[in-house]
Amino acid sequence: MLDPKSDPNYRDGDAKTNVFGSEAMLQPAPTERIPQGPTTPEIAYQMVKDETYAQTQPRLNLATFVTTYMDEYATRLMNEAIGINYIDETEYPRIAVMCQKCINIMANLWNTPETAKWKAGALAIGSSEACMLGGLAALKRWKERRKKAGKPYDKPNIVISTAYQVVWEKFATFWDVEMRLVPLTPEHPTLDIDKAISLCDENTICVVPILGVTWSGMNDDVEALDAALDKYNKETGNEVCIHIDAASGGFILPFIEPEKKWDFRLKWVLSISTSGHKFGLVYPGLGWVVWKDKKYLPADMSFTVNYLGAEVTQVGLNYSRPAAQILGQYYQFIRLGFEGYKNVQYNSLQVAKYLHDKIGGMKEFVPYSSEVPNPIFVWRMDEEYQKSAKWTLYDLQDKLAQKGWMVPAYTMPANIEDMVVMRVLCKQGFSRDMADQLLDDISFALAELDKLEYPTPSRIAMEKNLPLVTKSFNHTGK
């Protein structure tokens, strides 16, 4: 057995010594090999904690879509459930019941017509898995129809705008599905309905509109798409359906615009996916997918248990995962209720509109859109100002990072990829006062950038049409 006194991580009295007076604080943290001996929990905690200090604090991260604030009771509930494995339903049946309650609540928020006690839906790690499940169900339904009709089923495709989240590229790759892309243009900053319909054929498994586009914060027009698809299906005899990627909008529209028809009230909307860990107000990772009716969920994607007093269907690509997020979601439903969610989403939206007005009113910038349908604000540099500016939005990004803010600059998707924009996510925990602090720091950064005598490297690269060496940001929205 190792003699503690021979271990360089120890010295006599370490357990009683101030952490920063310990021998361990003179040693580098392990990089390649596990340490030979143990250390005290206080020291181990401090070493791990210290590794995280030199990074953006979560609530200043305006790049991420995910929740960065929950109240102390929600946090306590989730911490207490961190050791519970969701998949062990026999051992933790109440977790399974709670999960189904959450699915019921969301299905009814989205105006499900299903009358069964337990609505058809599934828990997911995030909206990526939820999208995968929705797409896979559409693929299997299409294949089954083709097989029954004696037709080939080897060339499926989906139709989606170029503003898709990367999960759809993964879905297409994993299951050999062709992606038919509808380009965004200045005239069509959201899904061009006519173009989408023109790309559909008998091999199209579904069209995927997006509510809360990662790149722009805008919503595709699902009601117009549904009407166009209804006409198309009647004329062709095809059954092209809609899966809605509502990663953000699924928790916004029911509270902010409950009268707007985008959900299961529409004929061809058969499944909807969302992120509980975005505007569902739960720490990551949590996603949900709901089908219009159990008949749209292929039997071979699910297994059923009946020990909950009724048949409950379980679906998922993942297996073991913590149950904490389920408790967090159910807590938020109980704690906030409809009015509470409405108030939080309304406030977040108002802060986004406030930034839209303030930043959009600066001579250097132009809002990407005149509308702010979600708590997501995107802007670009004014074209005339940019001609003489010695800096780019990437330089502003770096200046704000020096103040602790993470505000991403990035290029738009294919067809408008020359456009560079910035984006802020206004989530629970980002107040009007914090928005004013951000505006002050933007003004300070602009004053510094406008003093530049020579163009920055990113400005030179832009002028010469060279690749920009910048930090990369995740456009999955996960």
C-alpha positions, 0 to 999 in steps of 0.5 A: 500500500502506498505510504501517503507521506511518500505521495507528492500530493500530500504533506502532513496535515493536508486535510487541515491545511488551507487548500492553497497552502497544500503541496498539491497546489504546487503540482500541475493538474494531471494531463496524461496519467491518473495520479498515483495516489488520492488527494483530499476532496477539498483539493480535488474540488478546487483543482477542477473548479479552477480549470473552469475560471478562464472561460465565459460564465454561463449567463454571459454566454449569449451564443448558446440557446441552452438554459443557463439559469434555473432557480434554487429549488429546480437546481436542488431537485435536479441535483438530488436526482443526478444518480437516477437512471431514467431507463430503469423504469422498473426501479423508478416507475414514478419517473416514467409517469412524470415523463409521460405527464410532461409529454401529455402537457406538451402534446396539449400545448400543441393542440393534439387531437389524440384522445388516449390517456398517454399521448404518443411522444418520447423523451430525448437527450436534446432536440437533435435526438428528437429530430432524429426520432421524428425523421426516422418515423416519417422514413419508416411510414414512407417505406411501409407505404411504398412496400405495400404499393409494390414500389421501390423505397431506396431513394427517400428524400427530405425537403428543408431550408439551407438554414437547417440544424446540423442534426438533419445532415446527420440524419440524412447521412445515417439513414441514406436520405437525400437532402433537398435544400431550399436556399435562403435569399434576401427575398425569402429569409425563411422557407420559400414555400413554392420552392419547397413544393417544387422539390417534393416528389413521391420519394419525399418522406417529409418537409421540415419547417423550422420555428426559431431558425438558429441562424436568424431567429425567424419562423418558417410559415407552417400554415402556408406550407400545410395549405400548399402541401394539401393541394400538392398531395391532392393533385399527386396522390402523394402523402408528403407530411410535415415534421416541425423542428420547433427546437426553440419555437415549440416553447415560445408560440404556445405562450406568446401567440396561442392563436397562431396555427402552426401545430397539430391543428394543421392537417399534415403536421404529424410530428413536432420536436423541441428542446426542453433545455432551450426555452423549455427553461431546463438545464441540458440535455433535454429534448421532446418529440410528440406525434399527432397520434400513436398510429404515426409512430411505427411499431418497430420504433417503440416498446410498451410497458403496462405497469403504470396502470395503462400502456405507455410507449417508450421510444429513443435512440439513447439508453441510460441517461439521468432522470434529473432533467425530467424532474426539472421540466415537470417542476417548471410546468408546476412552478410556472404554469401557463401564465408563468411561462408566458411572462418569462417568454414575454420578458425575454422577447421584450429584451430582444426587441429592446436590443433590436431597437438600440443596436439597430439604431446605431449607425454601424449596424442593421437588423437582419430582420424588421421582425423579432418573433423569438427572443433571438436578435440578429444584426449585420454591419451597415453596408455603407459603414462597412466600406470605410470601417477598419474592422469586422464583426469578428473584431467586435466579438473579440472585444466583447469577449474581453468583457466576458460576453460571448456574442458570436459572429458568423456567416449565414448559410449557403447562397447568402454565405457572404453575409456576416452577422452577430446574434444574441439569445435573450433567455431567462436570466438575461435581464434588461439591466444586463442588456444595458450593460451589454450595450455599454460594452458594445459602445465602448468597443465601437469607440476603440475600434473606430480609433484604429489606424490600420485595418484588422487581419479580419478586415484585410481578409474580407477585402481580399476575399480570403478565408477568415480565421475565427472562432467557430460557433455551433449552429446546431442550436443544441 
